[in-house]
């Protein structure tokens, strides 16, 4: 098992009056580069808790975008249950269930309505997968919507790496018979004070969207599986394995150090590929671009020291970020963006080049 000290770093949110701090899990593979082995080991321990609690129930797992999409997919793969993630992207020709995540920088969350309706009467329990739960209000929002729209006997639970709920939040969940499962209990009482002590004087790079002269090969993979739509856990893992086999055939891995980058909500396939590379004996790190605007600071114990502003692969007008890039012998960007934006590609390639990277490839799976 883990301790709060092992997993948790406190960062300072930028321009967020609702919550000044951000709880950063160093093994999650989102903001901080991680060894994929460590990430999957952590996900596996959470999956084991769920499996022991509901060995005979039919489950639907819902992973929260952005940061918990990989957690949810990994749990669904381990448990071989149904899975869908929330999204902030637009999906053509579908209707949505909308709900809010009030403390976030991007408050709107969506689930594909048709997919929920197709499965809600076929499962015994819906489990919401999160990196961290604090007030629990976001999950209560979506449960309220589901209960108002769909009558039935489905039960609810939450699976999170971290749980920072206070006694009042726990009481509400007990009264509503919503189970909570987690690896580490956290205490948020001092987090705001800790965040305010940081100076925010790290290195900030503005987005450079000028076309880069570097030759960056783009490889197109088949067999795309979109976890924003309802999938079965093992089917999704098999699709990611098919993606990996195509990557293995397209690229040559005669290097020692590799970085695999996901894009925003699209985290799990990058982690999956990085784990397969690690099993080949490579030294691999994985993290993803993000919408989260986090302050960077010079203090040694602060989790982020350098921030690169980017444009999104999914929307050239959207600002995204990547933190603490380092130099690797090989960088693989894995994305499911359709018609990715020139601004998105240029800004990320320029940031990687600025941080000492020259061998860069893009894998498109869509």
C-alpha positions in Angstrom: 0.0 0.0 0.0 1.0 3.6 -0.3 1.3 6.6 2.0 0.2 10.2 1.4 3.9 11.3 1.4 4.7 8.7 -1.3 2.0 9.8 -3.7 0.9 13.4 -3.0 2.5 16.7 -4.1 0.7 20.0 -3.6 0.8 22.5 -6.4 -0.7 26.0 -6.8 -3.5 26.4 -9.3 -3.3 29.5 -11.5 -6.2 32.0 -11.3 -8.6 29.6 -9.6 -10.5 31.3 -6.8 -12.6 28.2 -6.0 -9.7 26.1 -5.0 -6.2 27.5 -4.8 -4.3 24.1 -4.7 -4.0 21.1 -6.9 -3.3 17.6 -5.4 -0.8 16.0 -7.8 -0.3 12.2 -7.8 3.3 11.6 -8.9 2.5 8.0 -10.1 -0.5 8.8 -12.2 1.2 9.6 -15.5 -0.6 12.8 -16.1 1.4 15.9 -15.1 4.6 14.3 -13.8 6.6 11.8 -15.9 6.2 8.3 -14.5 7.6 4.9 -15.0 4.6 3.0 -16.5 5.3 0.0 -14.3 4.7 2.1 -11.2 1.5 3.5 -12.6 0.0 0.1 -13.5 1.0 -1.3 -10.2 -0.9 1.4 -8.4 -4.0 1.0 -10.7 -3.8 -2.8 -10.1 -4.0 -2.4 -6.3 -7.2 -0.3 -6.7 -8.7 -2.8 -9.0 -8.0 -5.5 -6.5 -10.1 -3.6 -3.9 -13.0 -3.4 -6.3 -12.8 -7.0 -7.3 -12.9 -8.1 -3.7 -15.9 -5.9 -2.9 -18.1 -6.8 -5.9 -17.0 -10.3 -7.1 -20.3 -11.2 -8.7 -21.8 -7.8 -9.7 -22.1 -6.5 -13.2 -20.2 -3.2 -13.2 -20.0 0.0 -15.3 -17.0 2.1 -14.6 -17.0 5.8 -15.5 -13.6 7.5 -15.6 -13.4 11.3 -15.2 -11.7 13.5 -17.8 -9.0 14.5 -17.9 -6.9 13.1 -15.1 -8.8 9.8 -14.3 -9.3 8.5 -17.8 -6.3 6.2 -17.6 -7.2 5.0 -14.1 -10.7 4.1 -15.3 -9.5 2.3 -18.3 -6.9 0.3 -16.3 -9.6 -0.7 -13.8 -12.0 -1.8 -16.5 -9.3 -3.8 -18.2 -8.4 -5.6 -14.9 -12.1 -6.2 -14.0 -13.3 -6.8 -17.6 -16.3 -4.7 -17.0 -18.1 -2.0 -19.1 -16.3 1.3 -19.3 -17.0 4.9 -20.5 -15.2 8.1 -19.7 -16.6 11.6 -19.3 -15.4 14.1 -21.9 -15.1 17.7 -22.7 -14.6 17.1 -26.4 -17.4 17.1 -29.0 -18.6 13.8 -30.5 -20.7 13.9 -33.6 -24.3 12.7 -33.8 -24.8 12.0 -30.1 -26.7 13.5 -27.2 -25.2 14.1 -23.9 -25.8 14.1 -20.2 -24.2 17.3 -18.8 -23.0 17.9 -15.3 -20.5 20.2 -13.6 -17.2 19.9 -11.8 -17.3 23.3 -10.0 -13.7 23.5 -8.7 -12.1 22.7 -12.1 -10.6 25.1 -14.6 -13.0 23.6 -17.2 -16.3 22.9 -15.4 -18.4 21.2 -18.0 -18.4 17.4 -18.1 -20.4 15.2 -20.5 -21.4 11.6 -20.9 -22.8 10.1 -24.1 -26.5 9.7 -23.3 -27.3 6.9 -25.7 -24.5 4.8 -24.3 -25.6 5.2 -20.7 -29.2 4.3 -21.7 -28.0 1.2 -23.5 -26.3 -0.2 -20.4 -27.8 1.2 -17.2 -30.5 -1.6 -17.0 -27.9 -4.3 -17.5 -25.5 -3.5 -14.7 -25.8 -3.8 -10.9 -23.5 -1.0 -10.0 -21.9 2.1 -11.5 -18.4 2.9 -10.1 -17.0 6.3 -10.7 -13.2 6.2 -11.1 -11.3 9.3 -9.9 -7.7 10.2 -9.1 -8.9 12.0 -6.0 -12.2 12.7 -4.3 -12.6 15.6 -1.9 -16.1 17.0 -1.4 -17.6 14.3 -3.6 -20.0 16.9 -5.0 -19.2 16.3 -8.7 -20.2 12.6 -8.3 -23.3 13.6 -6.4 -24.2 15.8 -9.3 -24.1 13.1 -11.8 -25.8 10.5 -9.6 -28.7 13.0 -9.1 -29.0 13.3 -12.9 -28.9 9.5 -13.4 -31.5 8.9 -10.6 -33.9 11.5 -12.0 -33.7 10.2 -15.6 -33.5 6.5 -15.1 -35.5 4.5 -12.5 -34.1 1.2 -11.4 -32.1 -0.5 -8.7 -28.5 0.3 -9.9 -26.2 1.1 -7.0 -23.2 3.5 -6.9 -19.6 3.5 -5.7 -16.5 5.5 -6.1 -12.9 4.2 -6.7 -10.1 6.7 -6.2 -6.4 6.6 -5.6 -6.8 9.4 -3.0 -9.7 10.2 -0.7 -9.8 13.6 1.1 -13.4 13.6 2.1 -14.2 15.2 5.5 -16.5 13.7 8.1 -19.6 15.6 6.7 -18.9 14.4 3.1 -18.5 10.8 4.4 -21.7 11.0 6.3 -23.6 12.1 3.2 -22.2 9.3 1.2 -23.1 6.7 3.9 -26.7 8.0 4.0 -26.9 7.7 0.3 -25.3 4.3 0.4 -22.5 5.2 -2.0 -19.5 3.1 -1.2 -16.0 4.6 -1.4 -12.8 2.6 -2.1 -9.3 4.2 -2.1 -5.7 3.6 -1.6 -4.7 6.6 0.5 -6.6 8.9 2.9 -5.6 12.5 2.6 -6.1 15.6 4.8 -6.8 18.8 2.9 -6.8 21.2 5.9 -3.4 22.6 5.2 -3.2 22.3 1.4 -4.4 25.8 0.7 -1.8 27.2 3.1 0.9 25.1 1.5 0.0 26.2 -2.0 0.2 29.9 -0.9 3.7 29.5 0.3 5.1 28.9 -3.2 6.4 31.9 -5.1 5.3 30.8 -8.6 8.6 32.0 -10.0 9.4 29.1 -12.2 10.1 29.2 -15.9 7.2 29.9 -18.2 7.3 29.4 -22.0 4.7 30.9 -24.2 3.3 28.8 -27.0 5.5 28.8 -30.1 3.2 28.0 -33.0 5.6 28.7 -35.8 6.0 25.8 -38.3 9.0 23.7 -37.2 11.6 22.6 -39.8 12.2 19.4 -38.0 11.0 16.3 -39.9 8.5 14.5 -37.7 7.1 11.3 -39.1 3.4 10.6 -38.6 2.1 7.0 -38.4 -1.6 6.1 -38.8 -2.8 3.2 -36.7 -6.0 1.1 -37.4 -8.5 -0.5 -35.1 -9.3 2.7 -33.1 -11.4 2.2 -29.9 -12.8 5.4 -28.4 -13.4 5.2 -24.6 -15.6 8.2 -24.7 -18.1 5.7 -26.0 -19.1 2.5 -24.2 -16.5 -0.2 -24.4 -15.8 -3.5 -22.6 -12.7 -3.5 -20.6 -10.9 -6.4 -22.2 -11.9 -5.3 -25.7 -10.4 -1.9 -25.0 -7.1 -3.5 -23.8 -7.1 -5.7 -26.9 -7.5 -2.7 -29.1 -4.6 -0.9 -27.3 -2.5 -4.1 -27.8 -3.3 -3.9 -31.5 -2.2 -0.3 -31.5 1.0 -1.3 -29.8 1.7 -4.0 -32.4 1.4 -1.4 -35.1 3.7 1.0 -33.3 6.3 -1.9 -32.8 6.2 -2.6 -36.6 6.5 1.1 -37.5 9.2 2.3 -35.2 12.7 1.0 -34.2 13.6 1.0 -30.6 17.4 0.9 -30.5 17.6 3.6 -27.9 17.8 3.6 -24.1 15.6 6.5 -23.0 12.1 7.1 -24.4 9.3 9.5 -23.6 5.7 8.6 -24.5 3.2 11.5 -24.5 -0.5 11.3 -24.5 -2.8 14.2 -25.4 -5.3 15.6 -22.8 -8.0 13.0 -22.2 -6.2 10.5 -24.3 -3.9 9.0 -21.6 -4.3 5.3 -21.3 -3.1 4.2 -24.8 0.1 6.2 -24.2 0.6 4.5 -20.8 -0.1 1.1 -22.4 2.5 1.6 -25.2 5.1 2.9 -22.7 4.6 -0.2 -20.5 5.2 -2.4 -23.5 8.4 -0.5 -24.3 9.4 -0.9 -20.7 8.9 -4.6 -20.9 11.3 -4.7 -23.9 14.0 -3.3 -21.5 13.9 0.4 -22.4 14.0 3.2 -19.9 10.6 4.8 -20.4 8.7 7.8 -18.9 5.1 8.7 -19.7 2.9 11.8 -19.1 0.3 13.8 -21.0 -0.6 17.3 -22.1 -3.3 18.9 -20.0 -5.7 21.7 -19.8 -4.7 22.4 -16.2 -3.0 25.8 -15.8 -0.6 25.1 -12.9 1.9 27.6 -11.5 5.5 26.6 -11.6 8.0 27.5 -8.9 11.7 27.4 -8.1 11.4 25.7 -4.7 13.1 22.3 -4.7 10.2 20.5 -3.1 7.6 22.0 -5.5 6.4 19.4 -8.1 6.7 21.7 -11.2 9.5 24.0 -12.2 9.0 24.7 -15.9 5.8 25.1 -17.9 5.4 25.0 -21.7 2.2 26.6 -23.0 0.8 24.7 -26.0 -2.2 24.8 -28.3 -4.4 21.8 -28.3 -4.2 19.0 -30.9 -8.1 19.0 -30.7 -8.7 22.8 -31.0 -6.1 25.3 -32.2 -7.7 28.0 -30.1 -7.5 26.1 -26.8 -4.5 26.6 -24.5 -3.0 23.5 -23.0 0.3 22.8 -21.1 3.1 20.3 -20.5 5.3 20.4 -17.5 9.0 19.7 -16.8 10.0 18.3 -20.2 13.4 16.7 -20.3 15.7 15.4 -23.0 15.2 11.8 -24.3 16.8 9.8 -27.1 13.3 9.2 -28.5 9.9 10.8 -28.1 6.6 9.3 -29.2 3.4 11.4 -29.2 0.2 9.3 -29.2 -3.0 11.1 -30.0 -6.6 10.4 -31.2 -7.2 13.9 -32.4 -8.9 14.0 -35.8 -7.4 16.5 -38.2 -5.0 17.6 -35.5 -4.3 21.3 -35.6 -1.1 22.8 -37.0 -0.9 25.0 -33.9 -1.1 22.0 -31.7 1.6 20.0 -33.5 4.0 23.0 -33.9 3.7 24.2 -30.3 4.4 20.7 -28.9 7.2 19.9 -31.3 8.8 23.3 -30.6 8.6 22.7 -26.9 10.2 19.3 -27.2 13.0 20.7 -29.3 13.6 23.5 -26.9 14.0 20.9 -24.1 16.6 19.0 -26.1 14.6 16.4 -28.1 15.2 15.8 -31.8 14.0 12.3 -32.5 10.2 12.7 -32.4 7.4 10.6 -33.9 3.6 11.0 -33.9 1.2 8.1 -33.7 -2.4 8.9 -34.8 -5.1 6.4 -33.7 -8.6 7.5 -34.8 
